[in-house]
Amino acid sequence: QVQLQESGPGLVKPSQTLSLTCTVSGGSISNAGFYWSWIRQHPGKGLEWIGYIYYNGATYYSPSLKSQVYMSVDTSKNQFSLNLHSMTAADTAVYYCAREVYSSSSIGINWFDPWGQGILVTVSS
Amino acid sequence: DIQMTQSPSSLSASVGDRVTITCRASQSISSNLNWYQQKPGKAPNLLIYAASSLQSGVPSRFSGSGSGTDFTLTISSLQREDFATYYCQQSYSTPRTFGQGTNLEIK
């Protein structure tokens, strides 16, 4: 059973860069059929998709965050990472990593499962 | 971006009730629609994928239907553990987008 676990700082100062890592266990990050995703949830709010990375390093970022985001993957450690630059209070949120499963035979039939437990990141001086 | 709109935003119901939550997409998304349940302090959990396919391990009282722009999640007989927030999400295109959520509360 695949499990995901986020790690990183819980507190970041304004203008700094947030670096989070998601460790995948119970399966290889290099297996085809999956995108490795980041999703965030502002306090008391809904879910916002940040983007994904494929095991070969290909990425897709949300246009609304594209200028602020960088993702990377380390297949040797079975990990993928999120860097979010120029953090402001508006970036305070719970950050989740998740596996997006896609069907090679049915375009668009994708879903997020499983998810990590989430990590609360607060931006404050 | 495809906008996803859920209704209602909140709902009060009793154990044993039949409940329906609606999700509308701003354009046709075929059957590329998923439903998640989120409990306080926890990550979302996949219930339904591809509009109507029940995720393994999810109770059969949950069902999904719809295609195009209009979708529904139905809980046939509410159990106490079903009180949570529910989100729809489209996988038709990027960026992936979610509905604003429906908070299901105990009456």
gemmi code that builds the backbone of each chain (N, CA, C; Angstrom):
import gemmi

chains = {
    "A": [
        ("GLN", (0.837, -1.189, 0.000), (0.000, 0.000, 0.000), (0.877, 1.245, 0.000)),
        ("VAL", (0.679, 2.075, -0.999), (1.496, 3.276, -1.128), (1.091, 4.286, -0.067)),
        ("GLN", (2.090, 4.900, 0.553), (1.860, 5.965, 1.524), (2.757, 7.145, 1.184)),
        ("LEU", (2.266, 8.342, 1.474), (3.007, 9.572, 1.220), (3.129, 10.342, 2.526)),
        ("GLN", (4.279, 10.980, 2.713), (4.531, 11.734, 3.935), (5.272, 13.020, 3.608)),
        ("GLU", (4.643, 14.148, 3.960), (5.286, 15.451, 3.756), (6.250, 15.762, 4.900)),
        ("SER", (7.298, 16.503, 4.580), (8.214, 16.983, 5.612), (8.728, 18.359, 5.210)),
        ("GLY", (9.057, 19.148, 6.222), (9.555, 20.493, 5.970), (9.236, 21.400, 7.136)),
        ("PRO", (9.565, 22.683, 7.005), (9.335, 23.623, 8.103), (7.874, 23.974, 8.262)),
        ("GLY", (7.486, 24.232, 9.488), (6.128, 24.660, 9.763), (5.984, 26.168, 9.784)),
        ("LEU", (7.122, 26.856, 9.781), (7.116, 28.315, 9.853), (8.147, 28.866, 8.879)),
        ("VAL", (7.692, 29.799, 8.071), (8.557, 30.435, 7.072), (8.386, 31.946, 7.195)),
        ("LYS", (9.471, 32.671, 7.047), (9.383, 34.138, 7.106), (8.947, 34.700, 5.749)),
        ("PRO", (8.268, 35.832, 5.776), (7.879, 36.470, 4.503), (9.097, 36.708, 3.614)),
        ("SER", (8.899, 36.503, 2.333), (9.869, 36.649, 1.252), (10.798, 35.438, 1.131)),
        ("GLN", (10.782, 34.543, 2.106), (11.645, 33.363, 2.026), (11.052, 32.300, 1.091)),
        ("THR", (11.850, 31.261, 0.854), (11.417, 30.144, 0.021), (11.014, 28.958, 0.893)),
        ("LEU", (9.855, 28.405, 0.602), (9.392, 27.197, 1.279), (9.916, 25.984, 0.520)),
        ("SER", (10.482, 25.036, 1.247), (10.925, 23.780, 0.641), (10.269, 22.624, 1.378)),
        ("LEU", (9.459, 21.861, 0.673), (8.800, 20.691, 1.229), (9.210, 19.457, 0.436)),
        ("THR", (9.260, 18.337, 1.133), (9.579, 17.065, 0.494), (8.473, 16.072, 0.793)),
        ("CYS", (8.154, 15.253, -0.170), (7.187, 14.174, 0.002), (7.907, 12.851, -0.226)),
        ("THR", (7.887, 12.001, 0.781), (8.517, 10.696, 0.690), (7.458, 9.642, 0.400)),
        ("VAL", (7.708, 8.858, -0.631), (6.774, 7.822, -1.058), (7.265, 6.466, -0.552)),
        ("SER", (6.413, 5.720, 0.104), (6.764, 4.387, 0.573), (5.718, 3.385, 0.084)),
        ("GLY", (6.142, 2.136, -0.058), (5.228, 1.087, -0.484), (5.087, 0.969, -1.987)),
        ("GLY", (5.852, 1.743, -2.723), (5.794, 1.688, -4.177), (6.849, 2.601, -4.764)),
        ("SER", (7.198, 2.391, -6.022), (8.245, 3.191, -6.650), (7.677, 4.435, -7.318)),
        ("ILE", (8.344, 5.551, -7.096), (7.949, 6.801, -7.719), (8.181, 6.751, -9.218)),
        ("SER", (8.986, 5.795, -9.672), (9.334, 5.679, -11.087), (8.338, 4.854, -11.884)),
        ("ASN", (7.349, 4.293, -11.227), (6.336, 3.524, -11.955), (5.519, 4.442, -12.845)),
        ("ALA", (5.248, 3.966, -14.036), (4.404, 4.730, -14.961), (2.963, 4.736, -14.452)),
        ("GLY", (2.222, 5.721, -14.893), (0.807, 5.765, -14.544), (0.470, 6.712, -13.421)),
        ("PHE", (1.487, 7.473, -12.973), (1.246, 8.375, -11.856), (1.901, 9.732, -12.083)),
        ("TYR", (1.188, 10.776, -11.660), (1.773, 12.092, -11.515), (1.884, 12.355, -10.013)),
        ("TRP", (2.930, 13.014, -9.609), (3.172, 13.294, -8.196), (2.874, 14.761, -7.954)),
        ("SER", (1.856, 15.006, -7.128), (1.201, 16.307, -7.083), (1.327, 16.995, -5.734)),
        ("TRP", (1.163, 18.308, -5.797), (1.053, 19.130, -4.588), (-0.267, 19.896, -4.641)),
        ("ILE", (-0.942, 19.919, -3.530), (-2.231, 20.579, -3.368), (-2.199, 21.293, -2.022)),
        ("ARG", (-2.795, 22.475, -1.947), (-2.816, 23.180, -0.671), (-4.225, 23.582, -0.289)),
        ("GLN", (-4.377, 23.864, 0.998), (-5.679, 24.238, 1.536), (-5.469, 25.365, 2.537)),
        ("HIS", (-5.946, 26.553, 2.168), (-5.867, 27.678, 3.089), (-6.770, 27.409, 4.287)),
        ("PRO", (-6.440, 27.967, 5.448), (-7.209, 27.676, 6.669), (-8.708, 27.890, 6.487)),
        ("GLY", (-9.467, 26.850, 6.718), (-10.917, 26.935, 6.618), (-11.461, 27.057, 5.206)),
        ("LYS", (-10.603, 26.838, 4.212), (-11.009, 27.037, 2.819), (-10.945, 25.739, 2.028)),
        ("GLY", (-11.150, 25.865, 0.731), (-11.156, 24.721, -0.155), (-9.762, 24.334, -0.627)),
        ("LEU", (-9.726, 23.453, -1.605), (-8.493, 22.842, -2.094), (-8.001, 23.533, -3.358)),
        ("GLU", (-6.696, 23.788, -3.400), (-6.070, 24.454, -4.544), (-4.932, 23.592, -5.075)),
        ("TRP", (-5.025, 23.217, -6.341), (-4.003, 22.398, -6.973), (-2.807, 23.264, -7.346)),
        ("ILE", (-1.606, 22.831, -6.982), (-0.393, 23.594, -7.248), (0.298, 23.106, -8.519)),
        ("GLY", (0.334, 21.793, -8.703), (0.970, 21.238, -9.884), (1.437, 19.815, -9.656)),
        ("TYR", (2.077, 19.262, -10.685), (2.585, 17.905, -10.546), (3.922, 17.743, -11.249)),
        ("ILE", (4.595, 16.655, -10.875), (5.838, 16.269, -11.530), (5.765, 14.792, -11.871)),
        ("TYR", (6.309, 14.437, -13.012), (6.392, 13.041, -13.439), (7.753, 12.516, -13.023)),
        ("TYR", (7.915, 11.200, -12.997), (9.168, 10.632, -12.488), (10.381, 11.045, -13.333)),
        ("ASN", (10.127, 11.407, -14.616), (11.250, 11.790, -15.485), (11.586, 13.283, -15.372)),
        ("GLY", (10.863, 13.982, -14.461), (11.145, 15.387, -14.235), (10.215, 16.345, -14.953)),
        ("ALA", (9.367, 15.846, -15.823), (8.407, 16.718, -16.508), (7.431, 17.296, -15.490)),
        ("THR", (7.123, 18.568, -15.664), (6.265, 19.246, -14.686), (5.105, 19.966, -15.354)),
        ("TYR", (4.072, 20.198, -14.577), (3.005, 21.110, -14.970), (2.598, 21.875, -13.727)),
        ("TYR", (2.661, 23.194, -13.824), (2.309, 24.042, -12.693), (1.010, 24.787, -12.972)),
        ("SER", (0.262, 25.058, -11.910), (-0.911, 25.898, -12.056), (-0.491, 27.274, -12.565)),
        ("PRO", (-1.165, 27.803, -13.580), (-0.790, 29.121, -14.105), (-0.793, 30.219, -13.036)),
        ("SER", (-1.671, 30.096, -12.050), (-1.762, 31.138, -11.021), (-0.558, 31.136, -10.086)),
        ("LEU", (0.215, 30.054, -10.061), (1.362, 29.947, -9.166), (2.668, 29.707, -9.913)),
        ("LYS", (2.586, 29.656, -11.215), (3.717, 29.222, -12.041), (4.996, 30.013, -11.770)),
        ("SER", (4.865, 31.308, -11.544), (6.059, 32.138, -11.357), (6.720, 31.907, -9.992)),
        ("GLN", (6.019, 31.242, -9.117), (6.473, 31.089, -7.743), (6.931, 29.663, -7.419)),
        ("VAL", (6.641, 28.711, -8.317), (6.766, 27.293, -8.000), (7.917, 26.633, -8.750)),
        ("TYR", (8.556, 25.715, -8.060), (9.519, 24.823, -8.705), (9.380, 23.457, -8.045)),
        ("MET", (9.286, 22.414, -8.862), (9.201, 21.055, -8.340), (10.351, 20.221, -8.877)),
        ("SER", (10.766, 19.257, -8.079), (11.841, 18.351, -8.480), (11.542, 16.955, -7.967)),
        ("VAL", (12.254, 15.970, -8.526), (12.054, 14.585, -8.122), (13.411, 13.917, -7.936)),
        ("ASP", (13.499, 13.070, -6.925), (14.718, 12.284, -6.673), (14.301, 10.812, -6.623)),
        ("THR", (14.456, 10.139, -7.757), (13.998, 8.754, -7.832), (14.832, 7.828, -6.943)),
        ("SER", (16.076, 8.174, -6.696), (16.922, 7.328, -5.852), (16.440, 7.308, -4.403)),
        ("LYS", (15.808, 8.398, -3.993), (15.277, 8.483, -2.619), (13.766, 8.263, -2.573)),
        ("ASN", (13.164, 8.086, -3.737), (11.700, 7.936, -3.823), (10.996, 9.148, -3.209)),
        ("GLN", (11.479, 10.326, -3.584), (10.949, 11.565, -3.042), (10.699, 12.569, -4.163)),
        ("PHE", (9.770, 13.473, -3.916), (9.621, 14.630, -4.779), (9.436, 15.855, -3.895)),
        ("SER", (9.741, 17.015, -4.460), (9.822, 18.216, -3.635), (9.111, 19.397, -4.267)),
        ("LEU", (8.746, 20.331, -3.403), (8.104, 21.585, -3.808), (8.918, 22.734, -3.250)),
        ("ASN", (9.268, 23.684, -4.105), (9.828, 24.956, -3.670), (8.843, 26.045, -4.047)),
        ("LEU", (8.513, 26.882, -3.073), (7.600, 27.994, -3.314), (8.329, 29.266, -2.882)),
        ("HIS", (8.598, 30.137, -3.874), (9.430, 31.312, -3.620), (8.597, 32.496, -3.147)),
        ("SER", (9.283, 33.465, -2.561), (8.668, 34.752, -2.205), (7.375, 34.564, -1.427)),
        ("MET", (7.469, 33.812, -0.374), (6.286, 33.496, 0.426), (5.709, 34.749, 1.083)),
        ("THR", (4.374, 34.806, 1.125), (3.656, 35.854, 1.833), (2.625, 35.195, 2.752)),
        ("ALA", (1.954, 36.020, 3.548), (0.937, 35.493, 4.455), (-0.157, 34.745, 3.688)),
        ("ALA", (-0.379, 35.136, 2.457), (-1.406, 34.483, 1.635), (-1.041, 33.040, 1.284)),
        ("ASP", (0.207, 32.659, 1.512), (0.644, 31.287, 1.243), (0.540, 30.395, 2.476)),
        ("THR", (0.076, 30.951, 3.592), (-0.185, 30.127, 4.780), (-1.278, 29.126, 4.461)),
        ("ALA", (-0.980, 27.854, 4.649), (-1.914, 26.800, 4.235), (-1.414, 25.453, 4.738)),
        ("VAL", (-2.276, 24.473, 4.646), (-1.855, 23.079, 4.778), (-1.463, 22.605, 3.380)),
        ("TYR", (-0.266, 22.059, 3.261), (0.233, 21.572, 1.984), (0.188, 20.044, 1.984)),
        ("TYR", (-0.464, 19.511, 0.955), (-0.575, 18.069, 0.788), (0.212, 17.616, -0.441)),
        ("CYS", (0.856, 16.480, -0.323), (1.312, 15.796, -1.534), (0.323, 14.664, -1.805)),
        ("ALA", (0.176, 14.333, -3.061), (-0.783, 13.299, -3.453), (-0.321, 12.640, -4.743)),
        ("ARG", (-0.721, 11.420, -4.923), (-0.449, 10.714, -6.171), (-1.664, 10.860, -7.073)),
        ("GLU", (-1.440, 11.347, -8.291), (-2.514, 11.395, -9.266), (-2.371, 10.170, -10.160)),
        ("VAL", (-3.375, 9.351, -10.110), (-3.405, 8.138, -10.922), (-4.032, 8.490, -12.258)),
        ("TYR", (-3.410, 8.087, -13.351), (-4.035, 8.336, -14.652), (-4.179, 7.041, -15.428)),
        ("SER", (-5.210, 7.027, -16.237), (-5.495, 5.862, -17.062), (-4.899, 6.077, -18.443)),
        ("SER", (-4.098, 5.141, -18.913), (-3.500, 5.268, -20.245), (-4.518, 4.980, -21.344)),
        ("SER", (-5.618, 4.327, -20.981), (-6.606, 3.952, -21.997), (-7.786, 4.914, -22.055)),
        ("SER", (-7.987, 5.681, -20.988), (-9.104, 6.612, -20.937), (-8.582, 7.992, -20.564)),
        ("ILE", (-8.408, 8.841, -21.562), (-7.844, 10.163, -21.329), (-8.737, 10.954, -20.379)),
        ("GLY", (-8.102, 11.554, -19.376), (-8.847, 12.393, -18.447), (-9.389, 11.653, -17.252)),
        ("ILE", (-9.307, 10.333, -17.275), (-9.764, 9.563, -16.111), (-8.601, 9.494, -15.135)),
        ("ASN", (-8.486, 10.521, -14.325), (-7.414, 10.656, -13.341), (-8.044, 10.926, -11.991)),
        ("TRP", (-7.328, 10.564, -10.957), (-7.815, 10.880, -9.607), (-6.654, 10.926, -8.636)),
        ("PHE", (-6.862, 11.609, -7.497), (-5.836, 11.745, -6.469), (-6.043, 10.683, -5.384)),
        ("ASP", (-5.079, 9.789, -5.288), (-5.127, 8.758, -4.258), (-3.822, 7.987, -4.244)),
        ("PRO", (-3.157, 7.867, -3.089), (-3.514, 8.438, -1.794), (-2.984, 9.866, -1.627)),
        ("TRP", (-3.261, 10.424, -0.475), (-2.766, 11.740, -0.074), (-1.845, 11.576, 1.136)),
        ("GLY", (-0.911, 12.503, 1.299), (-0.178, 12.578, 2.542), (-1.076, 13.171, 3.625)),
        ("GLN", (-0.608, 13.182, 4.837), (-1.405, 13.684, 5.960), (-1.488, 15.205, 5.962)),
        ("GLY", (-0.589, 15.854, 5.239), (-0.591, 17.313, 5.175), (0.352, 17.923, 6.194)),
        ("ILE", (0.866, 19.091, 5.853), (1.740, 19.827, 6.764), (1.301, 21.293, 6.756)),
        ("LEU", (1.065, 21.835, 7.929), (0.666, 23.239, 8.041), (1.906, 24.118, 7.954)),
        ("VAL", (1.874, 25.039, 7.012), (2.958, 25.997, 6.850), (2.414, 27.396, 7.129)),
        ("THR", (3.004, 28.051, 8.083), (2.603, 29.414, 8.451), (3.685, 30.383, 8.013)),
        ("VAL", (3.258, 31.462, 7.361), (4.195, 32.503, 6.953), (4.055, 33.665, 7.925)),
        ("SER", (5.119, 33.904, 8.671), (5.082, 34.957, 9.684), (6.507, 35.341, 10.066)),
        ("SER", (6.677, 36.608, 10.373), (7.997, 37.063, 10.812), (8.169, 36.845, 12.312)),
    ],
    "B": [
        ("ASP", (-9.604, 28.305, -16.957), (-9.771, 27.257, -15.958), (-11.243, 26.830, -15.898)),
        ("ILE", (-11.468, 25.564, -15.620), (-12.825, 25.062, -15.448), (-13.267, 25.326, -14.004)),
        ("GLN", (-14.381, 26.016, -13.867), (-14.913, 26.322, -12.535), (-15.875, 25.213, -12.112)),
        ("MET", (-15.739, 24.784, -10.874), (-16.597, 23.748, -10.308), (-17.430, 24.374, -9.198)),
        ("THR", (-18.738, 24.227, -9.278), (-19.637, 24.830, -8.302), (-20.487, 23.750, -7.649)),
        ("GLN", (-20.380, 23.657, -6.335), (-21.149, 22.672, -5.594), (-22.366, 23.317, -4.942)),
        ("SER", (-23.413, 22.539, -4.797), (-24.565, 22.987, -4.023), (-25.188, 21.810, -3.299)),
        ("PRO", (-25.653, 22.041, -2.062), (-25.490, 23.303, -1.336), (-24.086, 23.439, -0.761)),
        ("SER", (-23.777, 24.592, -0.189), (-22.486, 24.761, 0.477), (-22.478, 24.096, 1.843)),
        ("SER", (-23.656, 24.033, 2.451), (-23.779, 23.313, 3.710), (-25.139, 22.643, 3.757)),
        ("LEU", (-25.214, 21.598, 4.553), (-26.405, 20.754, 4.568), (-26.517, 20.104, 5.942)),
        ("SER", (-27.684, 20.186, 6.528), (-27.947, 19.499, 7.796), (-28.846, 18.301, 7.537)),
        ("ALA", (-28.472, 17.154, 8.067), (-29.252, 15.944, 7.840), (-29.137, 15.030, 9.061)),
        ("SER", (-29.986, 14.026, 9.079), (-30.019, 13.091, 10.199), (-29.511, 11.719, 9.781)),
        ("VAL", (-29.058, 10.956, 10.754), (-28.643, 9.575, 10.485), (-29.807, 8.832, 9.836)),
        ("GLY", (-29.511, 8.133, 8.761), (-30.524, 7.393, 8.016), (-31.081, 8.138, 6.824)),
        ("ASP", (-30.847, 9.441, 6.742), (-31.347, 10.233, 5.616), (-30.628, 9.872, 4.325)),
        ("ARG", (-31.325, 10.140, 3.230), (-30.722, 10.070, 1.892), (-30.316, 11.489, 1.518)),
        ("VAL", (-29.059, 11.648, 1.098), (-28.525, 12.979, 0.838), (-27.939, 13.031, -0.573)),
        ("THR", (-28.182, 14.145, -1.246), (-27.620, 14.359, -2.573), (-26.889, 15.688, -2.616)),
        ("ILE", (-25.673, 15.657, -3.129), (-24.858, 16.850, -3.323), (-24.619, 17.000, -4.821)),
        ("THR", (-24.720, 18.225, -5.302), (-24.595, 18.494, -6.729), (-23.315, 19.249, -7.031)),
        ("CYS", (-22.737, 18.942, -8.173), (-21.535, 19.620, -8.659), (-21.754, 19.984, -10.119)),
        ("ARG", (-21.505, 21.234, -10.465), (-21.682, 21.691, -11.842), (-20.368, 22.252, -12.362)),
        ("ALA", (-19.995, 21.834, -13.555), (-18.785, 22.332, -14.198), (-19.125, 23.463, -15.157)),
        ("SER", (-18.182, 24.387, -15.334), (-18.419, 25.555, -16.190), (-18.375, 25.211, -17.674)),
        ("GLN", (-17.905, 24.010, -18.010), (-17.954, 23.493, -19.372), (-18.016, 21.972, -19.277)),
        ("SER", (-18.295, 21.335, -20.377), (-18.401, 19.885, -20.354), (-17.066, 19.240, -19.990)),
        ("ILE", (-17.134, 18.282, -19.061), (-15.930, 17.559, -18.634), (-16.108, 16.052, -18.807)),
        ("SER", (-17.044, 15.678, -19.689), (-17.319, 14.253, -19.922), (-17.625, 13.573, -18.577)),
        ("SER", (-16.925, 12.515, -18.262), (-17.121, 11.842, -16.968), (-15.895, 12.001, -16.073)),
        ("ASN", (-15.117, 13.038, -16.332), (-13.848, 13.232, -15.635), (-14.056, 13.983, -14.326)),
        ("LEU", (-14.772, 13.350, -13.409), (-15.184, 14.001, -12.176), (-14.972, 13.038, -11.003)),
        ("ASN", (-14.360, 13.553, -9.951), (-14.085, 12.749, -8.757), (-14.716, 13.398, -7.534)),
        ("TRP", (-14.982, 12.572, -6.531), (-15.528, 13.049, -5.260), (-14.620, 12.611, -4.114)),
        ("TYR", (-14.427, 13.528, -3.169), (-13.594, 13.268, -1.994), (-14.365, 13.627, -0.735)),
        ("GLN", (-14.035, 12.935, 0.348), (-14.561, 13.237, 1.670), (-13.391, 13.720, 2.535)),
        ("GLN", (-13.615, 14.798, 3.268), (-12.582, 15.289, 4.178), (-13.164, 15.504, 5.566)),
        ("LYS", (-12.513, 14.910, 6.547), (-12.889, 15.125, 7.944), (-11.907, 16.115, 8.572)),
        ("PRO", (-12.333, 16.814, 9.633), (-11.494, 17.861, 10.228), (-10.103, 17.364, 10.593)),
        ("GLY", (-9.089, 18.105, 10.157), (-7.711, 17.775, 10.475), (-7.129, 16.626, 9.681)),
        ("LYS", (-7.874, 16.129, 8.697), (-7.413, 14.986, 7.893), (-7.312, 15.365, 6.426)),
        ("ALA", (-6.569, 14.560, 5.694), (-6.479, 14.747, 4.253), (-7.760, 14.265, 3.587)),
        ("PRO", (-8.079, 14.803, 2.425), (-9.212, 14.273, 1.664), (-9.016, 12.799, 1.329)),
        ("ASN", (-10.132, 12.108, 1.184), (-10.129, 10.675, 0.883), (-11.008, 10.435, -0.338)),
        ("LEU", (-10.478, 9.729, -1.316), (-11.207, 9.479, -2.564), (-12.393, 8.552, -2.323)),
        ("LEU", (-13.569, 8.987, -2.795), (-14.781, 8.178, -2.707), (-15.172, 7.595, -4.067)),
        ("ILE", (-15.266, 8.476, -5.047), (-15.782, 8.149, -6.376), (-14.823, 8.722, -7.408)),
        ("TYR", (-14.493, 7.952, -8.443), (-13.707, 8.476, -9.555), (-14.449, 8.212, -10.859)),
        ("ALA", (-14.082, 8.957, -11.871), (-14.746, 8.836, -13.183), (-16.266, 8.922, -13.051)),
        ("ALA", (-16.711, 9.822, -12.221), (-18.126, 10.175, -12.016), (-18.946, 9.140, -11.262)),
        ("SER", (-18.689, 7.850, -11.504), (-19.592, 6.850, -10.925), (-18.905, 5.589, -10.423)),
        ("SER", (-17.578, 5.528, -10.486), (-16.857, 4.336, -10.036), (-16.492, 4.459, -8.560)),
        ("LEU", (-16.913, 3.462, -7.802), (-16.689, 3.478, -6.355), (-15.257, 3.028, -6.059)),
        ("GLN", (-14.538, 3.849, -5.322), (-13.173, 3.479, -4.947), (-13.215, 2.257, -4.030)),
        ("SER", (-12.238, 1.393, -4.176), (-12.143, 0.200, -3.340), (-12.152, 0.563, -1.861)),
        ("GLY", (-12.959, -0.157, -1.102), (-13.027, 0.063, 0.336), (-14.060, 1.088, 0.767)),
        ("VAL", (-14.648, 1.791, -0.170), (-15.665, 2.807, 0.158), (-17.033, 2.120, 0.245)),
        ("PRO", (-17.794, 2.410, 1.292), (-19.104, 1.747, 1.454), (-20.029, 1.974, 0.266)),
        ("SER", (-20.852, 0.988, -0.006), (-21.733, 1.034, -1.182), (-22.883, 2.018, -1.020)),
        ("ARG", (-23.049, 2.612, 0.146), (-24.093, 3.644, 0.296), (-23.714, 4.933, -0.448)),
        ("PHE", (-22.449, 5.049, -0.844), (-22.003, 6.185, -1.648), (-22.144, 5.835, -3.126)),
        ("SER", (-22.694, 6.758, -3.899), (-22.771, 6.560, -5.332), (-22.655, 7.896, -6.049)),
        ("GLY", (-22.186, 7.845, -7.277), (-22.050, 9.047, -8.079), (-22.675, 8.856, -9.441)),
        ("SER", (-23.128, 9.964, -10.008), (-23.712, 9.904, -11.346), (-23.479, 11.227, -12.059)),
        ("GLY", (-23.764, 11.212, -13.359), (-23.680, 12.424, -14.156), (-22.626, 12.350, -15.235)),
        ("SER", (-22.721, 13.280, -16.156), (-21.721, 13.449, -17.205), (-21.942, 14.812, -17.843)),
        ("GLY", (-20.942, 15.275, -18.557), (-21.065, 16.602, -19.167), (-20.759, 17.697, -18.169)),
        ("THR", (-21.790, 18.384, -17.707), (-21.579, 19.484, -16.756), (-22.223, 19.244, -15.389)),
        ("ASP", (-23.121, 18.291, -15.266), (-23.877, 18.118, -14.018), (-23.657, 16.736, -13.400)),
        ("PHE", (-23.308, 16.756, -12.129), (-22.946, 15.533, -11.426), (-23.581, 15.525, -10.037)),
        ("THR", (-23.800, 14.321, -9.508), (-24.330, 14.202, -8.157), (-23.588, 13.129, -7.381)),
        ("LEU", (-23.464, 13.390, -6.084), (-22.992, 12.399, -5.123), (-24.176, 12.107, -4.216)),
        ("THR", (-24.501, 10.857, -4.057), (-25.623, 10.454, -3.210), (-25.129, 9.526, -2.115)),
        ("ILE", (-25.600, 9.797, -0.906), (-25.381, 8.888, 0.217), (-26.748, 8.321, 0.552)),
        ("SER", (-26.911, 7.026, 0.419), (-28.262, 6.440, 0.464), (-28.858, 6.437, 1.871)),
        ("SER", (-28.018, 6.220, 2.866), (-28.501, 6.181, 4.246), (-27.351, 6.662, 5.143)),
        ("LEU", (-27.459, 7.922, 5.547), (-26.356, 8.551, 6.280), (-25.992, 7.799, 7.555)),
        ("GLN", (-24.700, 7.616, 7.725), (-24.181, 7.083, 8.980), (-23.433, 8.194, 9.706)),
        ("ARG", (-23.238, 8.014, 10.991), (-22.618, 9.063, 11.802), (-21.237, 9.446, 11.257)),
        ("GLU", (-20.517, 8.460, 10.744), (-19.155, 8.727, 10.261), (-19.122, 9.467, 8.917)),
        ("ASP", (-20.297, 9.703, 8.321), (-20.354, 10.388, 7.026), (-20.406, 11.910, 7.165)),
        ("PHE", (-20.548, 12.389, 8.380), (-20.610, 13.835, 8.558), (-19.208, 14.406, 8.384)),
        ("ALA", (-19.066, 15.200, 7.327), (-17.752, 15.637, 6.855), (-17.982, 16.684, 5.768)),
        ("THR", (-16.877, 17.113, 5.134), (-16.967, 18.008, 3.986), (-16.657, 17.215, 2.725)),
        ("TYR", (-17.424, 17.465, 1.678), (-17.279, 16.744, 0.422), (-16.878, 17.710, -0.690)),
        ("TYR", (-15.932, 17.259, -1.518), (-15.431, 18.068, -2.621), (-15.538, 17.293, -3.930)),
        ("CYS", (-15.942, 17.995, -4.969), (-15.807, 17.429, -6.307), (-14.542, 18.003, -6.941)),
        ("GLN", (-14.032, 17.315, -7.967), (-12.789, 17.738, -8.622), (-12.813, 17.258, -10.062)),
        ("GLN", (-12.462, 18.144, -10.994), (-12.429, 17.743, -12.396), (-11.011, 17.352, -12.798)),
        ("SER", (-10.933, 16.293, -13.603), (-9.639, 15.841, -14.132), (-9.619, 15.950, -15.660)),
        ("TYR", (-10.559, 16.702, -16.209), (-10.659, 16.835, -17.670), (-9.482, 17.607, -18.245)),
        ("SER", (-9.043, 18.631, -17.505), (-7.958, 19.459, -18.009), (-7.164, 20.045, -16.849)),
        ("THR", (-5.998, 20.567, -17.200), (-5.211, 21.298, -16.223), (-5.469, 22.792, -16.412)),
        ("PRO", (-5.451, 23.580, -15.316), (-5.198, 23.144, -13.945), (-6.373, 22.353, -13.370)),
        ("ARG", (-6.070, 21.358, -12.581), (-7.121, 20.636, -11.871), (-7.836, 21.609, -10.933)),
        ("THR", (-9.127, 21.504, -10.857), (-9.891, 22.399, -9.997), (-10.903, 21.617, -9.175)),
        ("PHE", (-11.181, 22.168, -8.007), (-12.100, 21.564, -7.043), (-13.323, 22.468, -6.840)),
        ("GLY", (-14.413, 21.856, -6.439), (-15.541, 22.639, -5.955), (-15.191, 23.253, -4.616)),
        ("GLN", (-16.041, 24.152, -4.156), (-15.759, 24.885, -2.923), (-16.039, 24.051, -1.674)),
        ("GLY", (-16.680, 22.913, -1.849), (-16.955, 22.025, -0.731), (-18.397, 22.112, -0.249)),
        ("THR", (-18.886, 20.999, 0.273), (-20.204, 20.936, 0.907), (-20.006, 20.366, 2.300)),
        ("ASN", (-20.380, 21.163, 3.301), (-20.216, 20.746, 4.693), (-21.492, 20.043, 5.146)),
        ("LEU", (-21.393, 18.761, 5.405), (-22.544, 17.957, 5.810), (-22.533, 17.835, 7.337)),
        ("GLU", (-23.560, 18.401, 7.961), (-23.621, 18.461, 9.422), (-24.779, 17.634, 9.952)),
        ("ILE", (-24.660, 17.284, 11.209), (-25.728, 16.528, 11.874), (-26.855, 17.481, 12.260)),
        ("LYS", (-28.093, 17.094, 11.944), (-29.249, 17.912, 12.311), (-29.599, 17.653, 13.779)),
    ],
}
model = gemmi.Model(1)
for chain_id, residues in chains.items():
    chain = gemmi.Chain(chain_id)
    for i, (resn, *xyz) in enumerate(residues, 1):
        res = gemmi.Residue()
        res.name, res.seqid = resn, gemmi.SeqId(i, " ")
        for name, pos in zip(("N", "CA", "C"), xyz):
            atom = gemmi.Atom()
            atom.name, atom.element = name, gemmi.Element(name[0])
            atom.pos, atom.b_iso = gemmi.Position(*pos), 0.0
            res.add_atom(atom)
        chain.add_residue(res)
    model.add_chain(chain)
structure = gemmi.Structure()
structure.add_model(model)
structure.setup_entities()
